[in-house]
Amino acid sequence: MEITQQTLNPTTGTPEVQSAAATQIGSDFEVFLQMLTAQMKYQDPLNPIDSTDYATQLATFSGVEQAVLTNDLLKSLTTQMSTGGLIDMAGLVGKEVRSTANVYFDGQPLTLTSTQIVASDTAELVVRNAAGNEVQRLPIRPAEQSIEWAGVGTGGEPLPAGTYQFEIISKSNGEVIAQNPVEAYGRVTEVRLDSGQTTLLLAGGASIASDQVTALRDGGS
């Protein structure tokens, strides 16, 4: 396991990252010099090793040393960039982002957005609960892009609070020609960094990668 230590530069006061890999390089270089010295000491005097061979060995070790240090530096820079991005994204907490993730319904109408196939002559909005079970299917106008979903049943009773997912099925002459996911706004409750990817946790427990967000608005809208 690689252990990273951070110290302060005595001149600039900025953090310096010193990893176990860098420490290992110094130790290996000492061993390499000892082996090289022993090789020179015990070489056959009648058939001495060419000086170019020593130069080649030194150059090879130097190349490996630089490669390890470069990789170590890149890891450090990647970590710093990821952390910086996470801090920047922290301002999204409390905001509402639009995506195809499951959206939390608390009794207030939801504005849904979708791109339908223009060639369709009929379309339906399919609503599924968190378990993926269909709970509602409503006819909508073909090519309609903005839909107000009230979240009520056929008898006017409100559907239970929870997360829902939406899909629009477009048909032409009774045949399904497209099934498109629907976007809706969800409130961001947490920002996470998972394996270098910034993930937004939404109200109700759904999550979405930050690069899949298509719109942003104030949480009070």
C-alpha positions as CSV (number, residue, x, y, z in Angstrom):
1,M,0.0,0.0,0.0
2,E,1.4,3.4,-1.0
3,I,1.7,5.9,1.9
4,T,1.8,9.6,1.0
5,Q,3.3,12.1,3.3
6,Q,2.9,15.9,2.9
7,T,5.5,18.4,4.0
8,L,5.9,22.2,3.6
9,N,8.5,23.7,1.3
10,P,10.7,25.8,3.6
11,T,11.1,28.5,0.8
12,T,7.6,28.8,-0.6
13,G,5.5,27.4,2.3
14,T,3.5,25.3,-0.2
15,P,2.7,21.6,0.3
16,E,5.1,19.0,-1.1
17,V,4.0,15.4,-1.7
18,Q,6.5,12.7,-0.9
19,S,5.3,9.2,-1.6
20,A,6.6,5.8,-0.6
21,A,7.5,5.4,-4.3
22,A,10.0,8.3,-4.1
23,T,11.5,6.9,-0.9
24,Q,11.8,3.5,-2.5
25,I,13.6,5.0,-5.5
26,G,16.3,6.4,-3.2
27,S,16.8,3.1,-1.5
28,D,16.9,1.2,-4.8
29,F,19.5,3.6,-6.2
30,E,21.8,2.9,-3.3
31,V,21.5,-0.8,-3.9
32,F,22.1,-0.2,-7.6
33,L,25.3,1.7,-6.9
34,Q,26.5,-1.1,-4.6
35,M,25.8,-3.7,-7.3
36,L,27.5,-1.6,-9.9
37,T,30.6,-1.1,-7.7
38,A,30.7,-4.9,-7.0
39,Q,30.4,-5.5,-10.8
40,M,33.4,-3.2,-11.4
41,K,35.4,-4.7,-8.6
42,Y,35.0,-8.3,-9.5
43,Q,35.0,-8.0,-13.3
44,D,37.5,-10.1,-15.3
45,P,40.6,-8.0,-15.7
46,L,41.4,-9.8,-19.0
47,N,37.9,-9.0,-20.3
48,P,36.7,-5.8,-18.6
49,I,33.2,-4.5,-19.1
50,D,32.9,-1.8,-21.7
51,S,32.4,1.7,-20.2
52,T,29.4,2.1,-22.5
53,D,27.7,-0.7,-20.7
54,Y,27.9,1.2,-17.4
55,A,26.5,4.3,-19.1
56,T,23.6,2.2,-20.5
57,Q,22.8,0.8,-17.0
58,L,22.9,4.2,-15.5
59,A,20.7,5.7,-18.2
60,T,18.2,2.8,-17.9
61,F,17.9,3.2,-14.1
62,S,17.6,7.0,-14.5
63,G,14.8,6.5,-17.0
64,V,12.9,4.2,-14.7
65,E,13.4,6.6,-11.8
66,Q,12.0,9.5,-13.9
67,A,9.0,7.4,-15.0
68,V,8.1,6.4,-11.4
69,L,8.4,10.0,-10.2
70,T,6.3,11.3,-13.2
71,N,3.6,8.8,-12.4
72,D,3.6,9.8,-8.8
73,L,3.3,13.4,-9.7
74,L,0.4,12.7,-12.1
75,K,-1.4,10.9,-9.4
76,S,-0.9,13.8,-7.0
77,L,-2.2,16.3,-9.7
78,T,-5.2,14.1,-10.5
79,T,-6.2,13.9,-6.8
80,Q,-5.8,17.7,-6.5
81,M,-7.9,18.4,-9.6
82,S,-10.6,15.9,-8.5
83,T,-10.8,17.5,-5.0
84,G,-10.9,21.0,-6.5
85,G,-13.8,19.9,-8.8
86,L,-15.6,18.5,-5.9
87,I,-15.3,21.8,-4.0
88,D,-16.5,23.7,-7.0
89,M,-19.6,21.4,-7.3
90,A,-20.4,21.8,-3.7
91,G,-22.3,24.9,-4.6
92,L,-24.9,22.7,-6.3
93,V,-26.2,21.4,-3.0
94,G,-29.7,22.8,-2.5
95,K,-30.1,23.6,-6.2
96,E,-32.3,21.7,-8.7
97,V,-30.7,19.8,-11.6
98,R,-32.5,18.4,-14.6
99,S,-31.7,14.8,-15.7
100,T,-33.3,11.4,-16.5
101,A,-32.7,10.2,-12.9
102,N,-35.6,9.1,-10.8
103,V,-37.2,12.3,-9.3
104,Y,-38.8,12.7,-5.9
105,F,-42.5,13.5,-5.8
106,D,-43.8,15.2,-2.6
107,G,-47.3,16.1,-3.7
108,Q,-46.3,19.1,-5.8
109,P,-46.7,19.0,-9.6
110,L,-43.6,18.1,-11.6
111,T,-42.5,19.7,-14.9
112,L,-41.3,17.0,-17.3
113,T,-39.2,17.6,-20.4
114,S,-38.8,15.2,-23.3
115,T,-37.9,15.1,-27.0
116,Q,-40.4,13.1,-28.9
117,I,-40.4,11.7,-32.4
118,V,-42.2,14.3,-34.7
119,A,-43.5,11.5,-36.9
120,S,-45.6,10.0,-34.1
121,D,-49.4,10.4,-34.2
122,T,-50.1,9.3,-30.6
123,A,-48.0,9.3,-27.4
124,E,-48.2,8.1,-23.9
125,L,-46.5,9.2,-20.7
126,V,-45.6,6.1,-18.6
127,V,-45.0,6.6,-14.9
128,R,-43.1,4.0,-12.8
129,N,-42.4,3.9,-9.1
130,A,-39.0,3.3,-7.4
131,A,-39.4,-0.5,-7.8
132,G,-39.9,-0.1,-11.6
133,N,-43.6,-1.0,-11.6
134,E,-45.9,1.0,-13.9
135,V,-48.3,3.0,-11.8
136,Q,-49.8,5.3,-14.5
137,R,-50.1,5.7,-18.2
138,L,-51.5,9.0,-19.6
139,P,-52.2,10.1,-23.2
140,I,-50.3,13.2,-24.2
141,R,-50.1,15.3,-27.3
142,P,-47.5,14.1,-29.9
143,A,-44.2,16.0,-30.0
144,E,-45.1,17.7,-26.7
145,Q,-41.9,18.8,-25.0
146,S,-43.0,20.2,-21.6
147,I,-45.5,18.3,-19.5
148,E,-47.0,19.2,-16.2
149,W,-47.5,16.0,-14.2
150,A,-49.9,16.6,-11.3
151,G,-49.2,13.2,-9.6
152,V,-52.8,12.2,-9.1
153,G,-54.7,9.0,-9.9
154,T,-57.7,8.5,-12.1
155,G,-60.0,9.3,-9.2
156,G,-58.1,12.5,-8.4
157,E,-56.4,11.1,-5.4
158,P,-52.7,12.0,-5.0
159,L,-50.1,9.3,-5.6
160,P,-47.9,8.3,-2.7
161,A,-44.8,10.4,-2.1
162,G,-41.7,8.8,-3.4
163,T,-39.3,8.6,-6.4
164,Y,-40.8,8.1,-9.8
165,Q,-39.4,7.6,-13.3
166,F,-41.0,8.7,-16.5
167,E,-40.9,7.6,-20.1
168,I,-42.7,8.7,-23.3
169,I,-43.8,6.0,-25.8
170,S,-44.4,7.4,-29.3
171,K,-46.6,5.5,-31.8
172,S,-47.4,5.8,-35.4
173,N,-50.4,3.9,-36.8
174,G,-50.5,2.0,-33.5
175,E,-46.9,0.8,-33.7
176,V,-44.3,1.9,-31.2
177,I,-41.6,3.9,-33.0
178,A,-39.7,5.3,-30.0
179,Q,-39.4,5.1,-26.2
180,N,-37.7,8.2,-24.8
181,P,-36.7,8.8,-21.2
182,V,-38.1,12.0,-19.6
183,E,-36.1,14.6,-17.8
184,A,-37.2,16.2,-14.6
185,Y,-35.8,18.5,-11.9
186,G,-34.5,17.0,-8.7
187,R,-33.0,18.8,-5.7
188,V,-29.3,18.1,-5.0
189,T,-28.7,17.0,-1.4
190,E,-25.0,15.8,-1.6
191,V,-22.0,15.9,-3.9
192,R,-19.7,12.9,-3.9
193,L,-16.5,11.9,-5.6
194,D,-16.6,8.2,-6.7
195,S,-13.6,6.8,-8.5
196,G,-12.7,10.2,-9.9
197,Q,-16.3,10.9,-11.0
198,T,-18.4,13.6,-9.4
199,T,-21.8,12.2,-8.5
200,L,-24.8,14.2,-7.4
201,L,-27.1,12.6,-4.8
202,L,-30.7,13.8,-5.3
203,A,-33.7,14.0,-2.9
204,G,-35.3,10.6,-2.5
205,G,-31.9,8.8,-2.9
206,A,-31.4,8.8,-6.7
207,S,-28.0,9.7,-8.0
208,I,-26.7,11.1,-11.3
209,A,-23.2,11.7,-12.8
210,S,-22.5,15.5,-13.0
211,D,-21.9,15.3,-16.7
212,Q,-25.5,14.0,-17.3
213,V,-27.1,17.1,-16.0
214,T,-28.7,19.2,-18.8
215,A,-30.1,22.2,-16.8
216,L,-29.8,23.9,-13.4
217,R,-32.1,26.2,-11.5
218,D,-32.5,27.7,-8.0
219,G,-33.9,25.3,-5.5
220,G,-36.8,27.7,-4.7
221,S,-38.1,27.7,-8.3
